[in-house]
Every structure is written in C-alpha cells, then in structure tokens.
Amino acid sequence: MPTKADRPYGAFPAGRPDTVPEPGPPPGPARDRLGTVLRRALPWLGMLAVPLLLGAIALAPVPRPEDAQPSPTPIAAMSDVYAKVAPSAVQIRTAKPDGTLRDAGSGVVVDEAGDILTALHVVQGWPSLTVVFADGTSSHAVIISQIPENDIAALRPQSLPAQLTVATLGSPSTLKVGDDAIVVANPFSLTRSLSTGVISGLNRSIQVPGQNRSLSGLIQFDAAVNPGSSGGPLVNRSGDVVEVRASRHGGSVGETEPGAFADREAVQLDVA
C-alpha cells in the first residue's frame, strides 16, 4: 500500500497528464529557404516600386485651368446694393421763371470734390441749378463739363454736406444681356427710389426726335423709370455705377410720361 513517503507532495489532480508532450518537429529546410529568399527580395521590390509610382504620377492627366471650378461668388442682396449707392444719389432742381424750384432729374456723386454726373438735357439751358444731397443738404451747382453727343453733364456744387458719399464707378464693358439692371433715382419727387429689371440690349443707337443727331453706345433695360429719374445711376449687382440714365426727353426711349406705363424699356448712357 503506497504511503505519503512515496508521494511527498500529494497526488496530482485527476485528469492532468503526468508527462509533458514532446515538441513538434523543427521546420524543414525548404521553408527556411523560402523565407530567406523573401527577405532578400523585399529591398529590390521596393526599389522597383518607386520608379513605377513616379511614372504613374507623371503620366496622370493634369487638370486644365478651364476645368477648374472656382467657388461661386456670393450674390449681394438687393438691399445691400441699394444701401451702397443710395447715399450718393442726388436730386437736381431748376428754377422756374418765378424763382420757385422744380424737380428736374437725378444725378450721382462720383468724386471727393462732390462732382455729380447727370444727363445733359436735365440741366442744359437753366440759369440756376440746385442739388439736394441724401442728407437733405442743398447747394447751388454749375455745369463744369458736358458731352452733348452722349447727353452727359458734370456738375460741381458750391458747398458739400458734412458727410459726402461717393459712388464707385464700374465698367459697362462687363455687362451682359440678362444681367440685373438696378436704378436709383427720384421719380415724381420720391427721393432715392429703387427699381430693378434686366439688361435688354447693348450698344443701341437712336435718333434724337426733332434734332439732327443720334445717340449711340446705349444700354437698353426694362427697369421702371418715370419723370425725375433722368440722370440717375444704373448700377450692377455689386453696387457699382455703370451708366448714367438718359430719358425720353433727352432723345432716348427710356422715361415714361405721366399716365404712361412705367415699365417701358429705357436706355442708359455710357459713362466710361
């Protein structure tokens, strides 16, 4: 009968093997050779991959400039356009024979000296001219320059308001048929009114009724215009002045007579 002396550390738990399994056979020589070959080939494969990658990059098509899609420029709100140009718009008044003033047309301040662009027919032949700025300040003004063939005149006021707002002049050459046509003027003595439409045509020419001359380089648009709008600025969607508006009285087909439809198409004189 076995005693504790035979198993001084007690019996092993049931089911545990008394012997450790023998380790498996070592890898064969063929497997060792394959691993050695792969280790030696990896650096060469890497060296071959680099020129292949560079060649693929060099052969990749380069995007043309015309294929690049620039991010769209945000379109200014119409209220922002109005806020930019309206403070530079002025009323032009002429004196009647009895000395009272009448609203003759509109204009726009174009430089720090307070010079005003308007339509020549608005101011021509009047002995006294008065301009009213956006803040209500008024001043006598004189004609300092005129271009009869384009019905454009420049006025210089004798005094300036405390705060003068100057319009930004743009280029009419950037206009396209279908672009926004935005007019700020003083129709029916309603100061700094906004009307909008589209550019209907470019480089128009018309014969001045009752005169042996024509006007050319005109821009046709369909924004509503009325008496008092003559000489007011036409601006683009950036709020830049691109034209000084002529009217029906100046020989164009723009300004509507009282009682006529206010959406007749107008033309604009090039100020560039």
C-alpha positions in Angstrom: 0.0 0.0 0.0 1.5 3.4 -1.0 2.3 5.9 1.6 2.9 9.6 1.7 6.6 8.9 1.5 6.1 7.6 -2.0 4.4 11.0 -3.0 5.7 13.6 -0.6 3.8 16.4 -2.4 0.5 14.6 -2.6 -1.3 13.3 -5.6 -1.8 15.3 -8.8 -5.4 16.3 -9.7 -7.3 13.8 -11.7 -7.0 14.2 -15.5 -3.7 16.1 -15.5 -1.1 14.3 -17.6 2.0 13.2 -15.7 4.2 13.8 -18.8 4.9 16.9 -21.0 4.2 16.4 -24.7 7.2 16.3 -26.9 7.7 19.5 -29.1 6.9 19.2 -32.8 9.5 18.6 -35.4 11.6 21.7 -36.4 10.8 23.5 -39.8 12.1 21.8 -42.8 14.9 23.2 -44.9 12.5 24.2 -47.8 10.6 26.6 -45.5 13.8 28.2 -44.4 15.0 28.8 -47.9 11.6 30.4 -48.9 11.8 32.9 -46.0 15.4 33.8 -46.8 14.5 34.4 -50.5 11.6 36.7 -49.5 13.7 38.7 -47.0 16.4 39.2 -49.6 13.9 40.2 -52.4 11.9 42.8 -50.4 14.5 45.6 -50.8 14.7 45.1 -54.5 10.9 45.0 -54.9 10.8 48.4 -53.0 13.4 49.9 -55.3 11.4 48.7 -58.4 8.1 50.1 -57.0 9.4 53.7 -56.6 10.1 54.4 -60.3 6.8 52.7 -61.2 5.0 55.0 -58.8 6.8 58.1 -60.2 6.0 57.1 -63.7 2.3 56.7 -62.9 2.2 60.2 -61.3 4.0 61.7 -64.4 1.5 60.1 -66.8 -1.6 61.2 -64.8 -3.6 63.9 -66.7 -3.1 67.5 -65.4 -6.3 69.5 -64.9 -6.6 72.4 -67.4 -7.3 75.9 -66.0 -10.7 75.9 -67.7 -11.6 72.7 -66.0 -11.1 74.2 -62.5 -14.3 75.1 -60.9 -13.9 78.3 -58.7 -16.1 78.6 -55.7 -19.2 80.8 -56.6 -19.1 84.4 -55.5 -22.0 85.2 -53.2 -24.5 87.4 -54.8 -25.2 90.6 -52.8 -28.7 91.1 -51.6 -30.6 93.9 -53.4 -30.9 95.7 -50.1 -27.1 95.8 -49.8 -26.8 97.2 -53.3 -29.3 99.9 -52.5 -27.6 100.8 -49.2 -24.3 101.2 -51.1 -25.4 103.5 -53.9 -28.5 105.4 -52.5 -26.4 107.8 -50.3 -24.5 109.0 -53.4 -27.7 109.8 -55.4 -28.9 113.4 -55.6 -31.9 115.4 -56.7 -31.4 118.1 -59.3 -33.7 121.1 -59.2 -34.1 124.0 -61.6 -35.6 127.4 -61.1 -38.8 128.4 -62.7 -39.2 132.0 -64.1 -40.9 133.0 -60.8 -38.0 131.7 -58.8 -39.6 128.6 -57.4 -37.7 125.3 -57.8 -38.9 122.3 -59.8 -37.6 118.8 -59.6 -35.8 118.2 -62.9 -33.9 115.0 -62.5 -31.3 112.9 -60.7 -27.6 112.5 -60.5 -24.8 110.7 -58.7 -21.7 111.9 -56.8 -18.6 110.5 -58.4 -15.6 112.0 -56.6 -14.5 113.6 -53.3 -14.9 117.1 -54.8 -18.6 116.4 -54.9 -18.8 116.4 -58.7 -22.1 115.0 -60.0 -22.8 113.1 -63.2 -26.2 113.5 -64.8 -28.0 113.7 -68.1 -27.2 117.0 -70.0 -30.8 117.6 -71.0 -31.8 117.8 -67.4 -29.6 120.8 -66.7 -29.0 122.4 -70.1 -30.3 125.9 -70.6 -31.3 126.6 -67.0 -29.8 129.7 -65.4 -29.9 128.3 -61.9 -29.3 124.7 -60.7 -29.7 123.3 -57.2 -28.6 119.8 -56.0 -30.1 118.1 -52.9 -27.9 115.5 -51.3 -29.0 112.4 -49.5 -28.9 114.0 -46.0 -31.2 116.9 -47.2 -28.3 119.4 -47.7 -28.8 121.6 -50.7 -26.3 123.7 -52.7 -26.2 125.7 -55.9 -24.3 124.0 -58.7 -22.7 124.8 -62.0 -22.0 122.8 -65.1 -18.3 122.1 -65.4 -18.3 119.7 -68.3 -20.6 118.3 -70.9 -20.6 115.7 -73.7 -23.6 116.7 -75.9 -23.1 113.7 -78.3 -23.7 111.4 -75.3 -26.1 113.7 -73.3 -23.9 113.7 -70.3 -23.0 116.6 -68.0 -20.9 117.0 -64.9 -22.0 119.5 -62.1 -19.9 120.9 -59.3 -21.8 122.1 -56.1 -20.7 125.3 -54.3 -20.9 123.6 -50.9 -20.8 120.0 -49.7 -22.6 118.2 -46.9 -20.9 117.2 -43.7 -20.7 113.6 -44.8 -20.3 113.0 -48.5 -20.8 109.6 -50.0 -19.1 108.9 -53.3 -20.3 106.2 -55.7 -18.0 103.5 -57.1 -17.7 103.6 -60.9 -17.7 100.3 -62.6 -17.1 99.2 -66.2 -20.1 98.9 -68.6 -18.0 96.5 -70.7 -18.7 93.8 -68.1 -22.4 93.9 -68.6 -24.2 91.1 -70.5 -27.8 90.9 -71.7 -29.8 89.3 -68.9 -27.8 90.9 -66.1 -29.6 92.8 -63.3 -30.5 96.4 -64.1 -30.8 98.4 -60.9 -31.7 102.1 -61.0 -31.7 104.5 -58.0 -33.3 107.9 -58.8 -36.0 110.4 -57.8 -39.2 109.7 -59.9 -42.1 112.0 -59.1 -40.0 113.7 -56.4 -39.9 110.4 -54.5 -36.3 110.5 -53.3 -33.9 107.7 -53.9 -36.4 105.2 -55.2 -35.2 101.7 -56.3 -36.4 100.0 -59.5 -35.0 96.8 -60.9 -35.1 94.8 -64.2 -32.7 93.2 -66.6 -30.3 94.4 -69.3 -32.3 94.0 -72.5 -29.7 95.1 -75.1 -26.2 96.6 -75.6 -24.7 99.2 -77.8 -28.0 100.6 -79.0 -28.3 103.7 -81.2 -31.3 106.1 -81.5 -32.2 109.2 -83.4 -32.9 112.2 -81.2 -36.5 113.3 -82.0 -36.6 116.8 -83.5 -32.8 117.1 -83.7 -30.3 116.2 -86.4 -28.2 114.0 -84.2 -28.2 110.5 -82.8 -27.1 108.8 -79.6 -25.0 105.7 -79.6 -23.4 103.2 -77.2 -26.6 103.0 -75.3 -27.7 100.2 -72.9 -31.3 99.1 -73.1 -33.0 97.8 -69.9 -36.6 97.3 -68.7 -36.5 98.7 -65.1 -39.4 101.0 -64.4 -38.4 104.7 -64.9 -40.5 107.8 -64.6 -40.2 111.6 -64.8 -37.5 112.7 -62.4 -35.4 109.6 -63.0 -33.4 111.3 -65.8 -29.7 111.3 -65.0 -29.9 108.7 -62.2 -27.3 105.9 -61.9 -27.7 102.4 -63.3 -25.7 100.1 -61.1 -24.7 96.4 -61.3 -25.2 93.8 -58.6 -22.0 94.9 -56.9 -23.4 98.4 -56.4 -21.0 100.0 -59.0 -22.3 102.7 -61.3 -22.0 101.5 -64.9 -24.2 104.1 -66.6 -26.0 107.5 -66.2 -29.5 107.1 -67.4 -30.9 109.1 -70.2 -34.6 109.6 -70.7 -37.2 110.1 -73.3 -36.9 113.8 -73.0 -33.2 113.5 -73.9 -33.9 111.7 -77.1 -33.9 108.1 -75.8 -36.7 105.7 -75.3 -36.5 105.5 -71.5 -38.5 107.8 -69.3 -42.3 107.4 -69.3 -44.6 110.3 -69.5 -47.2 110.8 -66.7 -50.0 108.5 -67.2 -48.0 106.1 -69.4 -46.9 102.6 -68.5 -43.9 102.8 -66.1 -42.3 99.6 -67.4 -41.3 100.8 -70.9 -37.8 99.9 -71.8 -35.1 102.5 -71.3 -31.6 103.2 -72.5 -28.6 104.2 -70.5 -25.6 106.4 -71.4 -22.1 105.1 -71.1 -20.1 106.9 -68.5 -16.8 105.2 -69.1 
